[in-house]
Amino acid sequence: MKRLLSIIGATILTMALGVSSAFAQTENYLSIGDSLAAGQTPYQQIDTGYSDLIAMKLRMTGQLSFYTKELAFPGYTTADVLKRVKSEEASDLLANATLITVSAGANDLLRLVQVNPTAGTLAFAQLQTDYALNIARKNMAEILDELKVRAPKSKVYVMGYYFAYPSVHATQKEGTNAQLIKLNKILQQQAEHAGAVFIDVYDSFGLNATNLLPNISDVHPNFEGYRQMANAFLHEYSGSKTLAISSNELPKPNPISFEQILEQVAKAEQKQVEKEKPSTAARAIQGGFKGYAAFMEKVRAKELF
């Protein structure tokens, strides 16, 4: 599973922007977290996300030496991100990192929200969300503590979240929006306590950003939405708007489906297996990683950030 996630991360990175370490500059940039960090589109694919755009701009201005989103994966909760940060395969990446962005917390909360996009309704249980927010708070504190130890050279930025349901009825937005505001406040408090920087993207979207979130059945932004997120980071990073990405700088879409990613993984693993003796592990990999079927079911149900 660990090896497979690494290959998926590498595949996503190569596909998205082709950022190369040949540009020997200053930042070693890691994007860590959920599907927003991985660059998931509103249509269940992976493409250019906010971290890819950040890397693109830093490369253009001579401020990037390395970039990967290998430590990001759709569906990750704060618990998953914490486990990933603690993993052995993350050690070298973190040790050499000078810049880290973290997206974690939305899946702790929004998986508890029941959405009917056709009816335009939202529902959740307050007790459950209160519990989830407290877990997110504890895990984020531990994530940031781990990054202090494992990525001592890095400046850490914690990405906030936007309201993900602009298409529901106005009367349905208040309750869920209030929970999102609580989540952002928790992320901001934990970031400040740990000496990290919180990136507020909430105002860039607001409550009615159907132009940035075009699929009423999906919580992920389009390129323009990711541009807003990247620019929020770049403004905080540079202290001005000098690094802002304009709409005409956005790359052309180059999406890849999860199925295509898994096909590429299977081919890569098969090539490796052919160099070695056959094993039961090889046969298992060809069928997809453990839990993949359940993961794809959730993706199709649009439940994951």
Contacts in CASP RR format, 6 or more apart in sequence:
PFRMAT RR
TARGET T0000
AUTHOR 0000-0000-0000
METHOD contacts of the structure
MODEL  1
MKRLLSIIGATILTMALGVSSAFAQTENYLSIGDSLAAGQTPYQQIDTGY
SDLIAMKLRMTGQLSFYTKELAFPGYTTADVLKRVKSEEASDLLANATLI
TVSAGANDLLRLVQVNPTAGTLAFAQLQTDYALNIARKNMAEILDELKVR
APKSKVYVMGYYFAYPSVHATQKEGTNAQLIKLNKILQQQAEHAGAVFID
VYDSFGLNATNLLPNISDVHPNFEGYRQMANAFLHEYSGSKTLAISSNEL
PKPNPISFEQILEQVAKAEQKQVEKEKPSTAARAIQGGFKGYAAFMEKVR
AKELF
1 289 0 8 1.000
1 290 0 8 1.000
2 87 0 8 1.000
2 88 0 8 1.000
2 89 0 8 1.000
3 89 0 8 1.000
4 265 0 8 1.000
4 269 0 8 1.000
4 285 0 8 1.000
4 288 0 8 1.000
4 289 0 8 1.000
5 70 0 8 1.000
5 73 0 8 1.000
5 84 0 8 1.000
5 289 0 8 1.000
6 70 0 8 1.000
6 89 0 8 1.000
7 265 0 8 1.000
7 268 0 8 1.000
7 269 0 8 1.000
8 73 0 8 1.000
8 261 0 8 1.000
8 262 0 8 1.000
8 265 0 8 1.000
9 38 0 8 1.000
9 68 0 8 1.000
9 69 0 8 1.000
9 70 0 8 1.000
9 72 0 8 1.000
9 73 0 8 1.000
10 68 0 8 1.000
10 70 0 8 1.000
11 256 0 8 1.000
11 261 0 8 1.000
11 264 0 8 1.000
11 265 0 8 1.000
12 38 0 8 1.000
12 39 0 8 1.000
12 46 0 8 1.000
12 69 0 8 1.000
12 70 0 8 1.000
12 72 0 8 1.000
12 256 0 8 1.000
12 261 0 8 1.000
13 19 0 8 1.000
13 67 0 8 1.000
13 68 0 8 1.000
13 69 0 8 1.000
13 70 0 8 1.000
15 46 0 8 1.000
15 254 0 8 1.000
15 256 0 8 1.000
16 39 0 8 1.000
16 46 0 8 1.000
16 47 0 8 1.000
16 48 0 8 1.000
16 49 0 8 1.000
16 52 0 8 1.000
16 69 0 8 1.000
16 254 0 8 1.000
17 48 0 8 1.000
17 52 0 8 1.000
17 55 0 8 1.000
17 56 0 8 1.000
17 251 0 8 1.000
19 52 0 8 1.000
19 55 0 8 1.000
19 56 0 8 1.000
19 59 0 8 1.000
19 64 0 8 1.000
19 67 0 8 1.000
21 65 0 8 1.000
21 66 0 8 1.000
23 59 0 8 1.000
23 62 0 8 1.000
23 64 0 8 1.000
23 65 0 8 1.000
24 65 0 8 1.000
25 58 0 8 1.000
25 59 0 8 1.000
25 62 0 8 1.000
25 63 0 8 1.000
25 64 0 8 1.000
25 65 0 8 1.000
26 62 0 8 1.000
26 63 0 8 1.000
26 64 0 8 1.000
26 65 0 8 1.000
26 98 0 8 1.000
27 58 0 8 1.000
27 63 0 8 1.000
27 64 0 8 1.000
27 65 0 8 1.000
27 66 0 8 1.000
27 67 0 8 1.000
27 98 0 8 1.000
27 99 0 8 1.000
28 65 0 8 1.000
28 66 0 8 1.000
28 67 0 8 1.000
28 96 0 8 1.000
28 97 0 8 1.000
28 98 0 8 1.000
28 99 0 8 1.000
28 154 0 8 1.000
29 51 0 8 1.000
29 54 0 8 1.000
29 55 0 8 1.000
29 58 0 8 1.000
29 64 0 8 1.000
29 66 0 8 1.000
29 67 0 8 1.000
29 68 0 8 1.000
29 97 0 8 1.000
29 98 0 8 1.000
29 99 0 8 1.000
29 100 0 8 1.000
29 101 0 8 1.000
30 67 0 8 1.000
30 68 0 8 1.000
30 69 0 8 1.000
30 70 0 8 1.000
30 71 0 8 1.000
30 93 0 8 1.000
30 94 0 8 1.000
30 97 0 8 1.000
30 99 0 8 1.000
30 100 0 8 1.000
30 101 0 8 1.000
30 151 0 8 1.000
30 154 0 8 1.000
31 37 0 8 1.000
31 38 0 8 1.000
31 51 0 8 1.000
31 54 0 8 1.000
31 67 0 8 1.000
31 68 0 8 1.000
31 69 0 8 1.000
31 71 0 8 1.000
31 72 0 8 1.000
31 100 0 8 1.000
31 101 0 8 1.000
31 103 0 8 1.000
32 71 0 8 1.000
32 72 0 8 1.000
32 81 0 8 1.000
32 84 0 8 1.000
32 85 0 8 1.000
32 100 0 8 1.000
32 101 0 8 1.000
32 102 0 8 1.000
32 103 0 8 1.000
32 104 0 8 1.000
33 71 0 8 1.000
33 72 0 8 1.000
33 73 0 8 1.000
33 76 0 8 1.000
33 81 0 8 1.000
33 84 0 8 1.000
33 102 0 8 1.000
33 103 0 8 1.000
33 104 0 8 1.000
34 72 0 8 1.000
34 73 0 8 1.000
34 74 0 8 1.000
34 75 0 8 1.000
34 76 0 8 1.000
34 77 0 8 1.000
34 81 0 8 1.000
34 103 0 8 1.000
34 104 0 8 1.000
34 105 0 8 1.000
34 106 0 8 1.000
34 107 0 8 1.000
34 304 0 8 1.000
34 305 0 8 1.000
35 72 0 8 1.000
35 73 0 8 1.000
35 74 0 8 1.000
35 75 0 8 1.000
35 76 0 8 1.000
35 220 0 8 1.000
35 304 0 8 1.000
35 305 0 8 1.000
36 49 0 8 1.000
36 50 0 8 1.000
36 103 0 8 1.000
36 106 0 8 1.000
36 159 0 8 1.000
36 220 0 8 1.000
36 221 0 8 1.000
36 229 0 8 1.000
36 305 0 8 1.000
37 50 0 8 1.000
37 51 0 8 1.000
37 69 0 8 1.000
37 72 0 8 1.000
37 101 0 8 1.000
37 102 0 8 1.000
37 103 0 8 1.000
37 159 0 8 1.000
38 46 0 8 1.000
38 49 0 8 1.000
38 69 0 8 1.000
38 72 0 8 1.000
38 73 0 8 1.000
38 74 0 8 1.000
39 46 0 8 1.000
39 47 0 8 1.000
39 48 0 8 1.000
39 49 0 8 1.000
39 50 0 8 1.000
39 51 0 8 1.000
39 52 0 8 1.000
39 69 0 8 1.000
39 72 0 8 1.000
39 220 0 8 1.000
39 226 0 8 1.000
40 46 0 8 1.000
40 74 0 8 1.000
40 220 0 8 1.000
40 304 0 8 1.000
40 305 0 8 1.000
41 47 0 8 1.000
41 220 0 8 1.000
41 222 0 8 1.000
41 255 0 8 1.000
42 213 0 8 1.000
42 214 0 8 1.000
42 215 0 8 1.000
42 218 0 8 1.000
42 220 0 8 1.000
42 221 0 8 1.000
42 222 0 8 1.000
43 215 0 8 1.000
43 218 0 8 1.000
43 255 0 8 1.000
44 218 0 8 1.000
44 257 0 8 1.000
44 258 0 8 1.000
44 299 0 8 1.000
44 300 0 8 1.000
44 302 0 8 1.000
45 255 0 8 1.000
45 256 0 8 1.000
45 257 0 8 1.000
45 258 0 8 1.000
46 74 0 8 1.000
46 255 0 8 1.000
46 256 0 8 1.000
46 257 0 8 1.000
46 258 0 8 1.000
46 261 0 8 1.000
47 223 0 8 1.000
47 253 0 8 1.000
47 254 0 8 1.000
47 255 0 8 1.000
47 256 0 8 1.000
48 56 0 8 1.000
48 223 0 8 1.000
48 226 0 8 1.000
48 250 0 8 1.000
48 251 0 8 1.000
48 253 0 8 1.000
48 254 0 8 1.000
49 223 0 8 1.000
49 226 0 8 1.000
49 229 0 8 1.000
49 230 0 8 1.000
50 101 0 8 1.000
50 159 0 8 1.000
50 226 0 8 1.000
50 227 0 8 1.000
50 229 0 8 1.000
50 230 0 8 1.000
50 233 0 8 1.000
51 67 0 8 1.000
51 69 0 8 1.000
51 72 0 8 1.000
51 101 0 8 1.000
51 230 0 8 1.000
52 69 0 8 1.000
52 226 0 8 1.000
53 226 0 8 1.000
53 227 0 8 1.000
53 230 0 8 1.000
53 245 0 8 1.000
53 250 0 8 1.000
54 101 0 8 1.000
54 230 0 8 1.000
54 233 0 8 1.000
54 234 0 8 1.000
55 64 0 8 1.000
55 67 0 8 1.000
56 245 0 8 1.000
56 249 0 8 1.000
56 251 0 8 1.000
57 230 0 8 1.000
57 234 0 8 1.000
57 243 0 8 1.000
57 245 0 8 1.000
57 249 0 8 1.000
58 64 0 8 1.000
58 67 0 8 1.000
58 243 0 8 1.000
59 67 0 8 1.000
61 243 0 8 1.000
66 96 0 8 1.000
68 93 0 8 1.000
70 93 0 8 1.000
71 84 0 8 1.000
71 85 0 8 1.000
71 90 0 8 1.000
71 93 0 8 1.000
72 103 0 8 1.000
73 80 0 8 1.000
73 84 0 8 1.000
74 258 0 8 1.000
74 295 0 8 1.000
74 299 0 8 1.000
74 304 0 8 1.000
74 305 0 8 1.000
75 107 0 8 1.000
75 295 0 8 1.000
75 298 0 8 1.000
75 304 0 8 1.000
75 305 0 8 1.000
76 84 0 8 1.000
76 104 0 8 1.000
76 107 0 8 1.000
77 104 0 8 1.000
77 105 0 8 1.000
77 107 0 8 1.000
77 108 0 8 1.000
77 111 0 8 1.000
77 136 0 8 1.000
77 139 0 8 1.000
78 104 0 8 1.000
78 105 0 8 1.000
78 107 0 8 1.000
78 108 0 8 1.000
78 135 0 8 1.000
78 136 0 8 1.000
78 139 0 8 1.000
78 140 0 8 1.000
78 143 0 8 1.000
79 108 0 8 1.000
79 135 0 8 1.000
79 139 0 8 1.000
80 107 0 8 1.000
81 102 0 8 1.000
81 104 0 8 1.000
81 139 0 8 1.000
81 143 0 8 1.000
82 139 0 8 1.000
82 142 0 8 1.000
82 143 0 8 1.000
82 146 0 8 1.000
84 90 0 8 1.000
85 94 0 8 1.000
85 143 0 8 1.000
85 146 0 8 1.000
85 147 0 8 1.000
85 150 0 8 1.000
86 146 0 8 1.000
86 150 0 8 1.000
90 150 0 8 1.000
91 150 0 8 1.000
94 100 0 8 1.000
94 147 0 8 1.000
94 150 0 8 1.000
94 151 0 8 1.000
94 154 0 8 1.000
95 150 0 8 1.000
95 151 0 8 1.000
95 152 0 8 1.000
95 153 0 8 1.000
96 153 0 8 1.000
97 151 0 8 1.000
97 153 0 8 1.000
97 154 0 8 1.000
98 153 0 8 1.000
98 154 0 8 1.000
98 155 0 8 1.000
99 154 0 8 1.000
99 155 0 8 1.000
99 157 0 8 1.000
100 147 0 8 1.000
100 151 0 8 1.000
100 154 0 8 1.000
100 155 0 8 1.000
100 156 0 8 1.000
100 157 0 8 1.000
101 156 0 8 1.000
101 157 0 8 1.000
101 158 0 8 1.000
101 159 0 8 1.000
101 199 0 8 1.000
101 233 0 8 1.000
102 143 0 8 1.000
102 144 0 8 1.000
102 147 0 8 1.000
102 156 0 8 1.000
102 157 0 8 1.000
102 158 0 8 1.000
102 159 0 8 1.000
102 196 0 8 1.000
103 159 0 8 1.000
103 160 0 8 1.000
103 305 0 8 1.000
104 136 0 8 1.000
104 139 0 8 1.000
104 140 0 8 1.000
104 143 0 8 1.000
105 136 0 8 1.000
105 140 0 8 1.000
105 161 0 8 1.000
105 183 0 8 1.000
105 187 0 8 1.000
105 305 0 8 1.000
106 161 0 8 1.000
106 164 0 8 1.000
106 183 0 8 1.000
106 219 0 8 1.000
106 305 0 8 1.000
107 304 0 8 1.000
107 305 0 8 1.000
108 132 0 8 1.000
108 133 0 8 1.000
108 135 0 8 1.000
108 136 0 8 1.000
108 139 0 8 1.000
108 183 0 8 1.000
109 129 0 8 1.000
109 132 0 8 1.000
109 133 0 8 1.000
109 136 0 8 1.000
109 179 0 8 1.000
109 180 0 8 1.000
109 183 0 8 1.000
110 164 0 8 1.000
110 219 0 8 1.000
110 303 0 8 1.000
110 305 0 8 1.000
111 303 0 8 1.000
111 304 0 8 1.000
112 124 0 8 1.000
112 125 0 8 1.000
112 128 0 8 1.000
112 129 0 8 1.000
112 132 0 8 1.000
113 122 0 8 1.000
113 123 0 8 1.000
113 124 0 8 1.000
113 176 0 8 1.000
113 179 0 8 1.000
114 122 0 8 1.000
114 123 0 8 1.000
114 124 0 8 1.000
115 121 0 8 1.000
115 122 0 8 1.000
115 165 0 8 1.000
115 168 0 8 1.000
115 302 0 8 1.000
116 122 0 8 1.000
117 167 0 8 1.000
117 168 0 8 1.000
117 216 0 8 1.000
117 217 0 8 1.000
120 167 0 8 1.000
120 168 0 8 1.000
120 169 0 8 1.000
120 172 0 8 1.000
121 168 0 8 1.000
121 169 0 8 1.000
121 172 0 8 1.000
122 165 0 8 1.000
122 168 0 8 1.000
122 172 0 8 1.000
122 173 0 8 1.000
122 175 0 8 1.000
122 176 0 8 1.000
124 175 0 8 1.000
124 176 0 8 1.000
124 179 0 8 1.000
129 179 0 8 1.000
133 179 0 8 1.000
133 182 0 8 1.000
133 183 0 8 1.000
133 186 0 8 1.000
136 183 0 8 1.000
136 186 0 8 1.000
136 187 0 8 1.000
137 186 0 8 1.000
137 189 0 8 1.000
137 190 0 8 1.000
140 158 0 8 1.000
140 186 0 8 1.000
140 187 0 8 1.000
140 190 0 8 1.000
141 190 0 8 1.000
141 193 0 8 1.000
141 194 0 8 1.000
144 156 0 8 1.000
144 158 0 8 1.000
144 190 0 8 1.000
144 191 0 8 1.000
144 193 0 8 1.000
144 194 0 8 1.000
144 195 0 8 1.000
144 196 0 8 1.000
145 194 0 8 1.000
147 154 0 8 1.000
147 156 0 8 1.000
147 194 0 8 1.000
147 196 0 8 1.000
148 194 0 8 1.000
155 196 0 8 1.000
155 197 0 8 1.000
156 191 0 8 1.000
156 194 0 8 1.000
156 195 0 8 1.000
156 196 0 8 1.000
156 197 0 8 1.000
157 191 0 8 1.000
157 196 0 8 1.000
157 197 0 8 1.000
157 198 0 8 1.000
157 199 0 8 1.000
157 233 0 8 1.000
157 236 0 8 1.000
157 237 0 8 1.000
158 187 0 8 1.000
158 188 0 8 1.000
158 190 0 8 1.000
158 191 0 8 1.000
158 196 0 8 1.000
158 197 0 8 1.000
158 198 0 8 1.000
158 199 0 8 1.000
159 199 0 8 1.000
159 201 0 8 1.000
159 229 0 8 1.000
159 233 0 8 1.000
160 184 0 8 1.000
160 187 0 8 1.000
160 188 0 8 1.000
160 198 0 8 1.000
160 199 0 8 1.000
160 200 0 8 1.000
160 201 0 8 1.000
160 202 0 8 1.000
161 180 0 8 1.000
161 183 0 8 1.000
161 184 0 8 1.000
161 187 0 8 1.000
161 201 0 8 1.000
161 202 0 8 1.000
162 201 0 8 1.000
162 202 0 8 1.000
162 204 0 8 1.000
162 205 0 8 1.000
162 206 0 8 1.000
162 209 0 8 1.000
162 212 0 8 1.000
162 213 0 8 1.000
162 221 0 8 1.000
162 229 0 8 1.000
163 173 0 8 1.000
163 176 0 8 1.000
163 177 0 8 1.000
163 180 0 8 1.000
163 202 0 8 1.000
163 205 0 8 1.000
163 206 0 8 1.000
163 207 0 8 1.000
163 209 0 8 1.000
164 180 0 8 1.000
164 213 0 8 1.000
164 219 0 8 1.000
164 305 0 8 1.000
165 172 0 8 1.000
165 173 0 8 1.000
165 176 0 8 1.000
165 219 0 8 1.000
166 205 0 8 1.000
166 206 0 8 1.000
166 207 0 8 1.000
166 208 0 8 1.000
166 209 0 8 1.000
166 210 0 8 1.000
166 212 0 8 1.000
166 213 0 8 1.000
167 210 0 8 1.000
167 213 0 8 1.000
167 216 0 8 1.000
170 207 0 8 1.000
173 207 0 8 1.000
177 207 0 8 1.000
180 202 0 8 1.000
181 202 0 8 1.000
184 200 0 8 1.000
184 202 0 8 1.000
187 198 0 8 1.000
188 198 0 8 1.000
188 200 0 8 1.000
190 196 0 8 1.000
191 197 0 8 1.000
191 198 0 8 1.000
192 198 0 8 1.000
197 236 0 8 1.000
199 229 0 8 1.000
199 232 0 8 1.000
199 233 0 8 1.000
199 236 0 8 1.000
200 232 0 8 1.000
201 228 0 8 1.000
201 229 0 8 1.000
201 232 0 8 1.000
204 225 0 8 1.000
204 228 0 8 1.000
204 229 0 8 1.000
204 231 0 8 1.000
204 232 0 8 1.000
205 212 0 8 1.000
205 213 0 8 1.000
205 221 0 8 1.000
205 225 0 8 1.000
205 228 0 8 1.000
209 225 0 8 1.000
211 224 0 8 1.000
212 221 0 8 1.000
212 222 0 8 1.000
212 224 0 8 1.000
212 225 0 8 1.000
212 228 0 8 1.000
213 219 0 8 1.000
213 220 0 8 1.000
213 221 0 8 1.000
213 222 0 8 1.000
213 225 0 8 1.000
214 222 0 8 1.000
217 302 0 8 1.000
218 302 0 8 1.000
219 302 0 8 1.000
219 305 0 8 1.000
220 305 0 8 1.000
221 228 0 8 1.000
221 229 0 8 1.000
223 250 0 8 1.000
223 251 0 8 1.000
223 253 0 8 1.000
224 247 0 8 1.000
224 250 0 8 1.000
227 245 0 8 1.000
227 247 0 8 1.000
227 250 0 8 1.000
230 245 0 8 1.000
231 241 0 8 1.000
231 244 0 8 1.000
231 245 0 8 1.000
234 243 0 8 1.000
234 244 0 8 1.000
234 245 0 8 1.000
235 241 0 8 1.000
235 243 0 8 1.000
235 244 0 8 1.000
237 243 0 8 1.000
258 296 0 8 1.000
258 299 0 8 1.000
262 288 0 8 1.000
262 289 0 8 1.000
262 292 0 8 1.000
265 285 0 8 1.000
265 288 0 8 1.000
266 285 0 8 1.000
266 286 0 8 1.000
266 287 0 8 1.000
266 288 0 8 1.000
269 282 0 8 1.000
269 285 0 8 1.000
269 286 0 8 1.000
270 282 0 8 1.000
270 286 0 8 1.000
273 279 0 8 1.000
273 282 0 8 1.000
273 285 0 8 1.000
284 290 0 8 1.000
298 304 0 8 1.000
END
